[in-house]
Structures are given as structure tokens and as C-alpha cells.
Amino acid sequence: MYFWWDLAQTGLTYSKVMAIVFSVWAVFILVAFLRRFTVAEVTDQTIIVHGLLRKASVPVALLKHYKLRNEKRMGMFVWDEGGKERISVISLRQLEAEQVEKLAASVARLRPELPNLTSEQLDEIYSLKSKTKA
């Protein structure tokens, strides 16, 4: 705020540059703070992934794969929608380990036949798919 006040008083280029830099930095910090609250919740029929700018609804009945393990700090839901494969990703860094376990347990309760995959298993599945398409 000081640099905006200084810019209004003096009109210096330095104040203008610093006001813009610190304003962008403040917005970056605010967005990073808001992203910490990006979570997923499981209802009876959908998994709702709340992002910063959008919300994705993953139908549990159409769920093909999921990965909710802290290996690479990324969780993934893969489902089939009208013959097209859709992927929704959440950052596990923003959740505590017990929250991740609760989320995985909720998905396992709704779809017990689907295993909670590891990163290597997902890599294997998708490398085999790319080989069969070529």
C-alpha cells in the first residue's frame, strides 16, 4: 500500500514498478492461500473435487481408476463419460495424511472392487494404453 500512496504523491517510475510488483505478489499469496482449501468430498453418487476456479463432479458409478496415496503427492480420479476418459486431479500436499486416508476409505466403501492404485500401477496402465493405440 505504501508504494501506491507514494505513486499518488510523487508519480515516480520506481514507485509505479514497486506498486505493481508488490500487488502481484499479494495476489499470488492470496491465490496460494485459497488453493490450500482445495479438497474433494465424497457423496453417495459423486466425488466432488473443489478447485480454486471450478468444481468437478466425478460419478462414482463410472469411476475406472483412482489413486489416493501420498507417494507423489497427487491424487487422481479417472472415469468414463460417454466413451471418453476424464481425469480429475487433486493435490495431496494440501491435505493431512488422515484426511487422505478418510477420502480413500470413502471411495473404497462405495466401490470396493476398485483398488487404490500406486503411481507405478497407473503408469503401467497408461503406458499399455499408449502402446495399443500406436
One Martini backbone bead per residue (centre of mass of N, CA, C, O) as a GRO file, in nm:
protein
  134
    1MET     BB    1   0.055   0.065  -0.017
    2TYR     BB    2   0.286   0.265  -0.011
    3PHE     BB    3   0.342   0.277  -0.323
    4TRP     BB    4   0.068   0.395  -0.399
    5TRP     BB    5   0.097   0.650  -0.233
    6ASP     BB    6   0.365   0.742  -0.360
    7LEU     BB    7   0.260   0.760  -0.650
    8ALA     BB    8   0.046   0.980  -0.589
    9GLN     BB    9   0.261   1.193  -0.489
   10THR     BB   10   0.510   1.158  -0.721
   11GLY     BB   11   0.521   0.962  -0.991
   12LEU     BB   12   0.723   0.744  -0.985
   13THR     BB   13   0.855   0.473  -1.140
   14TYR     BB   14   0.942   0.313  -0.894
   15SER     BB   15   0.663   0.311  -0.757
   16LYS     BB   16   0.515   0.170  -0.984
   17VAL     BB   17   0.677  -0.092  -0.991
   18MET     BB   18   0.645  -0.167  -0.688
   19ALA     BB   19   0.335  -0.172  -0.683
   20ILE     BB   20   0.304  -0.400  -0.887
   21VAL     BB   21   0.479  -0.616  -0.755
   22PHE     BB   22   0.327  -0.623  -0.476
   23SER     BB   23   0.047  -0.687  -0.593
   24VAL     BB   24   0.118  -0.955  -0.727
   25TRP     BB   25   0.221  -1.090  -0.472
   26ALA     BB   26  -0.045  -1.071  -0.311
   27VAL     BB   27  -0.210  -1.242  -0.508
   28PHE     BB   28  -0.037  -1.495  -0.492
   29ILE     BB   29  -0.083  -1.543  -0.189
   30LEU     BB   30  -0.391  -1.563  -0.201
   31VAL     BB   31  -0.408  -1.803  -0.396
   32ALA     BB   32  -0.241  -1.998  -0.223
   33PHE     BB   33  -0.435  -1.989   0.017
   34LEU     BB   34  -0.690  -2.091  -0.136
   35ARG     BB   35  -0.567  -2.367  -0.241
   36ARG     BB   36  -0.558  -2.511   0.040
   37PHE     BB   37  -0.891  -2.563   0.007
   38THR     BB   38  -0.853  -2.796  -0.181
   39VAL     BB   39  -1.105  -3.044  -0.223
   40ALA     BB   40  -1.263  -3.357  -0.150
   41GLU     BB   41  -1.588  -3.509  -0.185
   42VAL     BB   42  -1.811  -3.769  -0.067
   43THR     BB   43  -2.082  -3.912  -0.196
   44ASP     BB   44  -2.305  -4.147  -0.305
   45GLN     BB   45  -2.249  -4.058  -0.640
   46THR     BB   46  -2.008  -3.848  -0.580
   47ILE     BB   47  -1.712  -3.668  -0.663
   48ILE     BB   48  -1.605  -3.361  -0.527
   49VAL     BB   49  -1.395  -3.123  -0.684
   50HIS     BB   50  -1.244  -2.848  -0.534
   51GLY     BB   51  -1.151  -2.568  -0.683
   52LEU     BB   52  -1.068  -2.249  -0.738
   53LEU     BB   53  -1.246  -2.220  -1.029
   54ARG     BB   54  -1.361  -2.520  -1.003
   55LYS     BB   55  -1.597  -2.798  -1.040
   56ALA     BB   56  -1.590  -3.152  -1.002
   57SER     BB   57  -1.786  -3.437  -1.113
   58VAL     BB   58  -1.761  -3.773  -1.001
   59PRO     BB   59  -1.885  -4.064  -1.092
   60VAL     BB   60  -1.881  -4.353  -0.918
   61ALA     BB   61  -1.996  -4.558  -1.132
   62LEU     BB   62  -1.758  -4.453  -1.356
   63LEU     BB   63  -1.520  -4.547  -1.208
   64LYS     BB   64  -1.192  -4.679  -1.286
   65HIS     BB   65  -0.978  -4.497  -1.127
   66TYR     BB   66  -0.757  -4.459  -0.833
   67LYS     BB   67  -0.541  -4.215  -0.644
   68LEU     BB   68  -0.465  -4.223  -0.277
   69ARG     BB   69  -0.144  -4.138  -0.244
   70ASN     BB   70   0.175  -4.006  -0.104
   71GLU     BB   71   0.405  -4.036  -0.313
   72LYS     BB   72   0.342  -3.773  -0.534
   73ARG     BB   73   0.112  -3.575  -0.420
   74MET     BB   74  -0.118  -3.715  -0.610
   75GLY     BB   75  -0.445  -3.724  -0.706
   76MET     BB   76  -0.677  -3.959  -0.881
   77PHE     BB   77  -0.950  -3.949  -1.121
   78VAL     BB   78  -1.105  -4.203  -1.327
   79TRP     BB   79  -1.345  -4.166  -1.596
   80ASP     BB   80  -1.638  -4.257  -1.786
   81GLU     BB   81  -1.770  -4.034  -2.052
   82GLY     BB   82  -1.905  -4.135  -2.325
   83GLY     BB   83  -1.615  -4.284  -2.407
   84LYS     BB   84  -1.460  -4.071  -2.229
   85GLU     BB   85  -1.176  -3.991  -2.067
   86ARG     BB   86  -1.153  -3.873  -1.733
   87ILE     BB   87  -0.968  -3.626  -1.530
   88SER     BB   88  -0.897  -3.583  -1.177
   89VAL     BB   89  -0.703  -3.358  -0.972
   90ILE     BB   90  -0.521  -3.369  -0.661
   91SER     BB   91  -0.366  -3.224  -0.386
   92LEU     BB   92  -0.201  -3.385  -0.114
   93ARG     BB   93  -0.041  -3.152   0.023
   94GLN     BB   94  -0.317  -3.010   0.141
   95LEU     BB   95  -0.335  -3.273   0.303
   96GLU     BB   96  -0.373  -3.482   0.537
   97ALA     BB   97  -0.327  -3.810   0.594
   98GLU     BB   98  -0.612  -3.863   0.725
   99GLN     BB   99  -0.775  -3.735   0.491
  100VAL     BB  100  -0.682  -3.928   0.273
  101GLU     BB  101  -0.784  -4.186   0.412
  102LYS     BB  102  -1.084  -4.104   0.424
  103LEU     BB  103  -1.119  -4.072   0.119
  104ALA     BB  104  -1.035  -4.363   0.044
  105ALA     BB  105  -1.252  -4.504   0.222
  106SER     BB  106  -1.499  -4.384   0.079
  107VAL     BB  107  -1.440  -4.503  -0.200
  108ALA     BB  108  -1.416  -4.802  -0.104
  109ARG     BB  109  -1.709  -4.823  -0.003
  110LEU     BB  110  -1.844  -4.769  -0.291
  111ARG     BB  111  -1.574  -4.922  -0.448
  112PRO     BB  112  -1.433  -5.220  -0.363
  113GLU     BB  113  -1.315  -5.323  -0.652
  114LEU     BB  114  -1.128  -5.077  -0.633
  115PRO     BB  115  -0.812  -4.991  -0.630
  116ASN     BB  116  -0.551  -4.826  -0.472
  117LEU     BB  117  -0.331  -4.690  -0.656
  118THR     BB  118  -0.029  -4.657  -0.785
  119SER     BB  119   0.189  -4.495  -0.979
  120GLU     BB  120   0.293  -4.746  -1.130
  121GLN     BB  121   0.017  -4.859  -1.214
  122LEU     BB  122  -0.068  -4.614  -1.380
  123ASP     BB  123   0.170  -4.613  -1.574
  124GLU     BB  124   0.110  -4.895  -1.688
  125ILE     BB  125  -0.171  -4.846  -1.799
  126TYR     BB  126  -0.088  -4.597  -1.988
  127SER     BB  127   0.137  -4.740  -2.148
  128LEU     BB  128  -0.045  -4.962  -2.268
  129LYS     BB  129  -0.242  -4.772  -2.415
  130SER     BB  130  -0.030  -4.633  -2.600
  131LYS     BB  131   0.063  -4.898  -2.742
  132THR     BB  132  -0.224  -4.979  -2.863
  133LYS     BB  133  -0.262  -4.712  -3.041
  134ALA     BB  134   0.008  -4.748  -3.231
   0.00000   0.00000   0.00000
